[in-house]
Amino acid sequence: MLRPRRNKPSGNMAQKFVRIFSLLMTLLYVGLGIFLITIDKAKLNLNISDEVRMVLGGVLILYGAVRFIRVYQVSKKSRRYRDEE
């Protein structure tokens, strides 16, 4: 016999906060990487070479993309788990 489905909340407040915070940090990393790549060296007065600035910007963009993929996979997995219950 089938059980009636109960309306369950879509996760508690802490999980939602962590998910939103993770997405914001992803945007921050990507934004900072783009900022480092596009900023004029004279305006910011950084004491690093252009090559180091470009590599650091690229690494930040890549790290932000990896974080986004991980957050998306965890979110998708938890959504699938909730739908099965």
NUTOR-832118 format. One record per residue: residue number from 1; z, y, x of N, C-alpha, C, O in turn. Coordinates in nm, 3 decimals. Atoms other than C-alpha are relative to their C-alpha. Example, Ala and Ser with C-alpha at 12.3 -4.5 7.8 and 13.67 -1.06 7.14 Angstrom:
! residues 2
{i 1, nc3 0.000, nc2 -0.119, nc1 0.089, cac3 0.780, cac2 -0.450, cac1 1.230, cc3 0.000, cc2 0.120, cc1 0.090, oc3 0.066, oc2 0.118, oc1 0.194}
{i 2, nc3 -0.006, nc2 -0.119, nc1 -0.082, cac3 0.714, cac2 -0.106, cac1 1.367, cc3 0.073, cc2 0.109, cc1 -0.077, oc3 0.090, oc2 0.220, oc1 -0.026}
//
This chain:
! residues 85
{i 1, nc3 0.000, nc2 -0.117, nc1 0.083, cac3 0.000, cac2 0.000, cac1 0.000, cc3 0.000, cc2 0.125, cc1 0.088, oc3 0.069, oc2 0.129, oc1 0.190}
{i 2, nc3 0.011, nc2 -0.121, nc1 -0.080, cac3 -0.086, cac2 0.345, cac1 0.130, cc3 0.115, cc2 0.094, cc1 -0.028, oc3 0.157, oc2 0.113, oc1 -0.143}
{i 3, nc3 -0.106, nc2 -0.100, nc1 0.014, cac3 0.185, cac2 0.599, cac1 0.194, cc3 -0.062, cc2 0.135, cc1 -0.029, oc3 -0.169, oc2 0.165, oc1 0.023}
{i 4, nc3 0.055, nc2 -0.135, nc1 0.021, cac3 0.132, cac2 0.950, cac1 0.062, cc3 0.016, cc2 0.084, cc1 0.126, oc3 0.115, oc2 0.073, oc1 0.198}
{i 5, nc3 -0.006, nc2 -0.087, nc1 -0.118, cac3 0.055, cac2 1.203, cac1 0.332, cc3 0.092, cc2 0.116, cc1 -0.027, oc3 0.088, oc2 0.178, oc1 -0.134}
{i 6, nc3 -0.088, nc2 -0.116, nc1 0.010, cac3 0.317, cac2 1.463, cac1 0.392, cc3 -0.062, cc2 0.115, cc1 0.076, oc3 -0.130, oc2 0.097, oc1 0.177}
{i 7, nc3 0.047, nc2 -0.118, nc1 -0.072, cac3 0.232, cac2 1.812, cac1 0.491, cc3 0.094, cc2 0.027, cc1 0.115, oc3 0.208, oc2 0.067, oc1 0.096}
{i 8, nc3 -0.080, nc2 -0.022, nc1 -0.120, cac3 0.356, cac2 1.838, cac1 0.846, cc3 -0.041, cc2 0.132, cc1 0.063, oc3 -0.158, oc2 0.169, oc1 0.058}
{i 9, nc3 0.039, nc2 -0.122, nc1 -0.071, cac3 0.370, cac2 2.161, cac1 1.038, cc3 -0.087, cc2 -0.033, cc1 0.119, oc3 -0.079, oc2 -0.144, oc1 0.173}
{i 10, nc3 0.096, nc2 0.025, nc1 -0.107, cac3 0.105, cac2 2.196, cac1 1.306, cc3 0.062, cc2 0.012, cc1 0.139, oc3 -0.008, oc2 0.048, oc1 0.233}
{i 11, nc3 -0.068, nc2 -0.009, nc1 -0.129, cac3 0.359, cac2 2.187, cac1 1.587, cc3 0.113, cc2 0.100, cc1 -0.009, oc3 0.111, oc2 0.191, oc1 -0.092}
{i 12, nc3 -0.112, nc2 -0.094, nc1 0.007, cac3 0.681, cac2 2.364, cac1 1.655, cc3 -0.032, cc2 0.127, cc1 0.077, oc3 -0.135, oc2 0.138, oc1 0.145}
{i 13, nc3 0.024, nc2 -0.133, nc1 -0.056, cac3 0.714, cac2 2.718, cac1 1.777, cc3 -0.012, cc2 -0.003, cc1 0.152, oc3 -0.091, oc2 0.072, oc1 0.209}
{i 14, nc3 0.005, nc2 0.008, nc1 -0.147, cac3 0.774, cac2 2.623, cac1 2.142, cc3 -0.136, cc2 -0.050, cc1 0.048, oc3 -0.190, oc2 0.002, oc1 0.146}
{i 15, nc3 0.131, nc2 0.051, nc1 -0.038, cac3 0.451, cac2 2.423, cac1 2.160, cc3 -0.108, cc2 0.106, cc1 -0.018, oc3 -0.197, oc2 0.119, oc1 0.066}
{i 16, nc3 0.097, nc2 -0.107, nc1 0.023, cac3 0.255, cac2 2.711, cac1 2.010, cc3 0.012, cc2 0.108, cc1 0.108, oc3 -0.089, oc2 0.159, oc1 0.156}
{i 17, nc3 -0.021, nc2 -0.101, nc1 -0.103, cac3 0.412, cac2 2.954, cac1 2.257, cc3 -0.058, cc2 -0.045, cc1 0.133, oc3 -0.125, oc2 0.032, oc1 0.202}
{i 18, nc3 0.051, nc2 0.053, nc1 -0.127, cac3 0.327, cac2 2.731, cac1 2.554, cc3 -0.153, cc2 0.000, cc1 0.000, oc3 -0.215, oc2 0.034, oc1 0.100}
{i 19, nc3 0.146, nc2 0.003, nc1 0.009, cac3 -0.032, cac2 2.690, cac1 2.433, cc3 -0.058, cc2 0.141, cc1 0.013, oc3 -0.154, oc2 0.162, oc1 0.087}
{i 20, nc3 0.049, nc2 -0.139, nc1 -0.008, cac3 -0.080, cac2 3.065, cac1 2.384, cc3 0.022, cc2 0.058, cc1 0.139, oc3 -0.066, oc2 0.125, oc1 0.193}
{i 21, nc3 -0.028, nc2 -0.049, nc1 -0.135, cac3 0.087, cac2 3.145, cac1 2.717, cc3 -0.098, cc2 -0.060, cc1 0.100, oc3 -0.146, oc2 0.011, oc1 0.189}
{i 22, nc3 0.095, nc2 0.065, nc1 -0.091, cac3 -0.136, cac2 2.893, cac1 2.895, cc3 -0.139, cc2 0.062, cc1 -0.012, oc3 -0.207, oc2 0.084, oc1 0.088}
{i 23, nc3 0.131, nc2 -0.063, nc1 0.018, cac3 -0.448, cac2 3.047, cac1 2.743, cc3 -0.001, cc2 0.141, cc1 0.057, oc3 -0.100, oc2 0.182, oc1 0.117}
{i 24, nc3 -0.007, nc2 -0.135, nc1 -0.057, cac3 -0.334, cac2 3.398, cac1 2.838, cc3 -0.003, cc2 -0.004, cc1 0.153, oc3 -0.068, oc2 0.080, oc1 0.216}
{i 25, nc3 0.002, nc2 0.012, nc1 -0.146, cac3 -0.269, cac2 3.286, cac1 3.196, cc3 -0.139, cc2 -0.038, cc1 0.049, oc3 -0.182, oc2 0.007, oc1 0.155}
{i 26, nc3 0.137, nc2 0.034, nc1 -0.035, cac3 -0.615, cac2 3.131, cac1 3.204, cc3 -0.087, cc2 0.125, cc1 0.004, oc3 -0.163, oc2 0.146, oc1 0.098}
{i 27, nc3 0.077, nc2 -0.125, nc1 0.003, cac3 -0.766, cac2 3.464, cac1 3.101, cc3 0.040, cc2 0.093, cc1 0.114, oc3 -0.045, oc2 0.161, oc1 0.171}
{i 28, nc3 -0.047, nc2 -0.084, nc1 -0.109, cac3 -0.551, cac2 3.642, cac1 3.358, cc3 -0.060, cc2 -0.043, cc1 0.134, oc3 -0.106, oc2 0.040, oc1 0.212}
{i 29, nc3 0.056, nc2 0.049, nc1 -0.126, cac3 -0.668, cac2 3.419, cac1 3.644, cc3 -0.150, cc2 0.031, cc1 0.009, oc3 -0.197, oc2 0.079, oc1 0.113}
{i 30, nc3 0.144, nc2 -0.027, nc1 -0.002, cac3 -1.035, cac2 3.451, cac1 3.548, cc3 -0.025, cc2 0.149, cc1 0.014, oc3 -0.111, oc2 0.191, oc1 0.090}
{i 31, nc3 0.016, nc2 -0.145, nc1 -0.008, cac3 -1.000, cac2 3.826, cac1 3.496, cc3 0.031, cc2 0.055, cc1 0.137, oc3 -0.040, oc2 0.142, oc1 0.187}
{i 32, nc3 -0.035, nc2 -0.045, nc1 -0.134, cac3 -0.828, cac2 3.875, cac1 3.830, cc3 -0.106, cc2 -0.041, cc1 0.102, oc3 -0.137, oc2 0.033, oc1 0.194}
{i 33, nc3 0.108, nc2 0.043, nc1 -0.089, cac3 -1.098, cac2 3.671, cac1 4.002, cc3 -0.122, cc2 0.088, cc1 -0.012, oc3 -0.181, oc2 0.126, oc1 0.089}
{i 34, nc3 0.114, nc2 -0.089, nc1 0.022, cac3 -1.372, cac2 3.881, cac1 3.845, cc3 0.030, cc2 0.138, cc1 0.056, oc3 -0.057, oc2 0.202, oc1 0.117}
{i 35, nc3 -0.040, nc2 -0.130, nc1 -0.053, cac3 -1.180, cac2 4.196, cac1 3.934, cc3 -0.013, cc2 0.004, cc1 0.152, oc3 -0.066, oc2 0.100, oc1 0.207}
{i 36, nc3 0.008, nc2 0.002, nc1 -0.146, cac3 -1.152, cac2 4.094, cac1 4.300, cc3 -0.143, cc2 -0.003, cc1 0.050, oc3 -0.175, oc2 0.057, oc1 0.152}
{i 37, nc3 0.139, nc2 0.010, nc1 -0.044, cac3 -1.520, cac2 4.011, cac1 4.322, cc3 -0.074, cc2 0.131, cc1 -0.022, oc3 -0.158, oc2 0.170, oc1 0.060}
{i 38, nc3 0.080, nc2 -0.117, nc1 0.036, cac3 -1.645, cac2 4.328, cac1 4.155, cc3 0.057, cc2 0.133, cc1 0.047, oc3 -0.014, oc2 0.233, oc1 0.046}
{i 39, nc3 -0.062, nc2 -0.127, nc1 -0.037, cac3 -1.400, cac2 4.592, cac1 4.281, cc3 -0.057, cc2 0.055, cc1 0.130, oc3 -0.092, oc2 -0.021, oc1 0.220}
{i 40, nc3 0.044, nc2 -0.066, nc1 -0.123, cac3 -1.509, cac2 4.842, cac1 4.542, cc3 0.118, cc2 0.001, cc1 0.098, oc3 0.229, oc2 0.041, oc1 0.062}
{i 41, nc3 -0.106, nc2 0.012, nc1 -0.100, cac3 -1.309, cac2 4.787, cac1 4.861, cc3 0.066, cc2 0.134, cc1 0.030, oc3 0.187, oc2 0.139, oc1 0.054}
{i 42, nc3 -0.055, nc2 -0.132, nc1 -0.032, cac3 -1.264, cac2 5.160, cac1 4.922, cc3 0.094, cc2 0.051, cc1 -0.109, oc3 0.191, oc2 0.120, oc1 -0.079}
{i 43, nc3 -0.084, nc2 -0.048, nc1 0.110, cac3 -1.113, cac2 5.226, cac1 4.578, cc3 0.137, cc2 -0.067, cc1 0.000, oc3 0.237, oc2 -0.001, oc1 -0.029}
{i 44, nc3 -0.126, nc2 0.075, nc1 0.008, cac3 -0.845, cac2 4.958, cac1 4.602, cc3 0.079, cc2 0.005, cc1 0.130, oc3 0.200, oc2 -0.019, oc1 0.129}
{i 45, nc3 -0.065, nc2 -0.008, nc1 -0.131, cac3 -0.767, cac2 5.002, cac1 4.974, cc3 0.068, cc2 -0.131, cc1 0.040, oc3 0.183, oc2 -0.131, oc1 0.083}
{i 46, nc3 -0.050, nc2 0.130, nc1 -0.044, cac3 -0.721, cac2 4.630, cac1 5.042, cc3 -0.027, cc2 -0.017, cc1 0.148, oc3 -0.129, oc2 0.028, oc1 0.199}
{i 47, nc3 0.017, nc2 0.025, nc1 -0.143, cac3 -0.675, cac2 4.524, cac1 5.401, cc3 -0.050, cc2 -0.142, cc1 0.025, oc3 -0.006, oc2 -0.207, oc1 0.120}
{i 48, nc3 0.060, nc2 0.131, nc1 -0.022, cac3 -0.876, cac2 4.203, cac1 5.363, cc3 -0.151, cc2 0.017, cc1 0.006, oc3 -0.207, oc2 0.112, oc1 -0.049}
{i 49, nc3 0.145, nc2 -0.009, nc1 -0.015, cac3 -1.237, cac2 4.136, cac1 5.450, cc3 -0.070, cc2 -0.036, cc1 -0.132, oc3 -0.010, oc2 -0.094, oc1 -0.223}
{i 50, nc3 0.078, nc2 0.028, nc1 0.121, cac3 -1.511, cac2 4.108, cac1 5.191, cc3 -0.013, cc2 -0.150, cc1 -0.025, oc3 -0.010, oc2 -0.195, oc1 -0.140}
{i 51, nc3 0.014, nc2 0.144, nc1 0.016, cac3 -1.551, cac2 3.736, cac1 5.257, cc3 0.126, cc2 -0.062, cc1 -0.061, oc3 0.118, oc2 -0.145, oc1 -0.151}
{i 52, nc3 -0.127, nc2 0.052, nc1 0.052, cac3 -1.182, cac2 3.663, cac1 5.194, cc3 0.018, cc2 0.042, cc1 -0.146, oc3 0.065, oc2 -0.037, oc1 -0.228}
{i 53, nc3 -0.012, nc2 -0.051, nc1 0.137, cac3 -1.187, cac2 3.878, cac1 4.880, cc3 -0.090, cc2 -0.079, cc1 -0.095, oc3 -0.048, oc2 -0.114, oc1 -0.205}
{i 54, nc3 0.094, nc2 0.077, nc1 0.083, cac3 -1.493, cac2 3.693, cac1 4.745, cc3 0.047, cc2 -0.144, cc1 -0.019, oc3 0.041, oc2 -0.198, oc1 -0.130}
{i 55, nc3 -0.048, nc2 0.137, nc1 0.010, cac3 -1.349, cac2 3.350, cac1 4.824, cc3 0.123, cc2 -0.007, cc1 -0.090, oc3 0.134, oc2 -0.096, oc1 -0.175}
{i 56, nc3 -0.120, nc2 -0.002, nc1 0.084, cac3 -1.014, cac2 3.438, cac1 4.667, cc3 -0.037, cc2 0.022, cc1 -0.147, oc3 0.020, oc2 -0.042, oc1 -0.235}
{i 57, nc3 0.047, nc2 -0.022, nc1 0.137, cac3 -1.191, cac2 3.571, cac1 4.356, cc3 -0.063, cc2 -0.125, cc1 -0.058, oc3 -0.039, oc2 -0.158, oc1 -0.174}
{i 58, nc3 0.063, nc2 0.124, nc1 0.046, cac3 -1.398, cac2 3.253, cac1 4.330, cc3 0.102, cc2 -0.109, cc1 -0.027, oc3 0.090, oc2 -0.182, oc1 -0.126}
{i 59, nc3 -0.105, nc2 0.102, nc1 0.019, cac3 -1.092, cac2 3.032, cac1 4.370, cc3 0.079, cc2 0.030, cc1 -0.127, oc3 0.111, oc2 -0.061, oc1 -0.202}
{i 60, nc3 -0.073, nc2 -0.035, nc1 0.121, cac3 -0.910, cac2 3.224, cac1 4.097, cc3 -0.081, cc2 -0.030, cc1 -0.126, oc3 -0.026, oc2 -0.078, oc1 -0.225}
{i 61, nc3 0.086, nc2 0.032, nc1 0.115, cac3 -1.206, cac2 3.189, cac1 3.859, cc3 -0.006, cc2 -0.150, cc1 -0.022, oc3 0.003, oc2 -0.197, oc1 -0.135}
{i 62, nc3 0.004, nc2 0.146, nc1 0.010, cac3 -1.232, cac2 2.818, cac1 3.935, cc3 0.132, cc2 -0.056, cc1 -0.053, oc3 0.132, oc2 -0.144, oc1 -0.138}
{i 63, nc3 -0.132, nc2 0.045, nc1 0.045, cac3 -0.857, cac2 2.768, cac1 3.888, cc3 0.020, cc2 0.033, cc1 -0.148, oc3 0.075, oc2 -0.049, oc1 -0.222}
{i 64, nc3 -0.009, nc2 -0.035, nc1 0.141, cac3 -0.871, cac2 2.953, cac1 3.556, cc3 -0.082, cc2 -0.093, cc1 -0.087, oc3 -0.038, oc2 -0.131, oc1 -0.196}
{i 65, nc3 0.084, nc2 0.093, nc1 0.075, cac3 -1.156, cac2 2.729, cac1 3.439, cc3 0.065, cc2 -0.138, cc1 -0.010, oc3 0.062, oc2 -0.201, oc1 -0.115}
{i 66, nc3 -0.068, nc2 0.130, nc1 0.001, cac3 -0.964, cac2 2.414, cac1 3.538, cc3 0.119, cc2 0.003, cc1 -0.095, oc3 0.141, oc2 -0.092, oc1 -0.171}
{i 67, nc3 -0.114, nc2 -0.013, nc1 0.092, cac3 -0.654, cac2 2.537, cac1 3.354, cc3 -0.046, cc2 0.000, cc1 -0.145, oc3 0.017, oc2 -0.063, oc1 -0.230}
{i 68, nc3 0.051, nc2 -0.003, nc1 0.137, cac3 -0.862, cac2 2.610, cac1 3.044, cc3 -0.038, cc2 -0.140, cc1 -0.046, oc3 -0.006, oc2 -0.179, oc1 -0.158}
{i 69, nc3 0.041, nc2 0.136, nc1 0.036, cac3 -1.008, cac2 2.259, cac1 3.047, cc3 0.123, cc2 -0.086, cc1 -0.028, oc3 0.124, oc2 -0.161, oc1 -0.125}
{i 70, nc3 -0.122, nc2 0.079, nc1 0.020, cac3 -0.660, cac2 2.105, cac1 3.083, cc3 0.071, cc2 0.039, cc1 -0.129, oc3 0.117, oc2 -0.048, oc1 -0.203}
{i 71, nc3 -0.065, nc2 -0.044, nc1 0.124, cac3 -0.514, cac2 2.318, cac1 2.802, cc3 -0.079, cc2 -0.048, cc1 -0.121, oc3 -0.021, oc2 -0.091, oc1 -0.220}
{i 72, nc3 0.083, nc2 0.045, nc1 0.110, cac3 -0.808, cac2 2.232, cac1 2.579, cc3 0.017, cc2 -0.150, cc1 -0.024, oc3 0.028, oc2 -0.193, oc1 -0.139}
{i 73, nc3 -0.016, nc2 0.144, nc1 0.016, cac3 -0.773, cac2 1.858, cac1 2.645, cc3 0.135, cc2 -0.036, cc1 -0.060, oc3 0.143, oc2 -0.122, oc1 -0.147}
{i 74, nc3 -0.134, nc2 0.027, nc1 0.054, cac3 -0.398, cac2 1.859, cac1 2.577, cc3 0.006, cc2 0.042, cc1 -0.146, oc3 0.063, oc2 -0.029, oc1 -0.229}
{i 75, nc3 0.000, nc2 -0.049, nc1 0.137, cac3 -0.450, cac2 2.063, cac1 2.261, cc3 -0.078, cc2 -0.095, cc1 -0.091, oc3 -0.035, oc2 -0.125, oc1 -0.202}
{i 76, nc3 0.083, nc2 0.093, nc1 0.078, cac3 -0.725, cac2 1.829, cac1 2.140, cc3 0.074, cc2 -0.133, cc1 -0.020, oc3 0.069, oc2 -0.191, oc1 -0.128}
{i 77, nc3 -0.074, nc2 0.126, nc1 0.008, cac3 -0.511, cac2 1.524, cac1 2.216, cc3 0.116, cc2 0.011, cc1 -0.100, oc3 0.137, oc2 -0.080, oc1 -0.180}
{i 78, nc3 -0.112, nc2 -0.014, nc1 0.092, cac3 -0.209, cac2 1.658, cac1 2.029, cc3 -0.049, cc2 0.019, cc1 -0.144, oc3 0.016, oc2 -0.027, oc1 -0.237}
{i 79, nc3 0.057, nc2 -0.016, nc1 0.133, cac3 -0.428, cac2 1.760, cac1 1.734, cc3 -0.043, cc2 -0.135, cc1 -0.056, oc3 -0.021, oc2 -0.163, oc1 -0.174}
{i 80, nc3 0.043, nc2 0.133, nc1 0.042, cac3 -0.576, cac2 1.409, cac1 1.719, cc3 0.121, cc2 -0.086, cc1 -0.035, oc3 0.118, oc2 -0.161, oc1 -0.132}
{i 81, nc3 -0.122, nc2 0.077, nc1 0.025, cac3 -0.226, cac2 1.257, cac1 1.737, cc3 0.061, cc2 0.042, cc1 -0.133, oc3 0.105, oc2 -0.043, oc1 -0.211}
{i 82, nc3 -0.057, nc2 -0.047, nc1 0.128, cac3 -0.105, cac2 1.475, cac1 1.448, cc3 -0.085, cc2 -0.044, cc1 -0.117, oc3 -0.031, oc2 -0.075, oc1 -0.223}
{i 83, nc3 0.088, nc2 0.041, nc1 0.110, cac3 -0.409, cac2 1.386, cac1 1.238, cc3 0.014, cc2 -0.148, cc1 -0.033, oc3 -0.005, oc2 -0.189, oc1 -0.147}
{i 84, nc3 -0.016, nc2 0.144, nc1 0.022, cac3 -0.345, cac2 1.012, cac1 1.283, cc3 0.128, cc2 -0.032, cc1 -0.074, oc3 0.136, oc2 -0.137, oc1 -0.139}
{i 85, nc3 -0.127, nc2 0.029, nc1 0.066, cac3 0.010, cac2 1.035, cac1 1.152, cc3 -0.005, cc2 0.023, cc1 -0.146, oc3 0.095, oc2 0.003, oc1 -0.215}
//
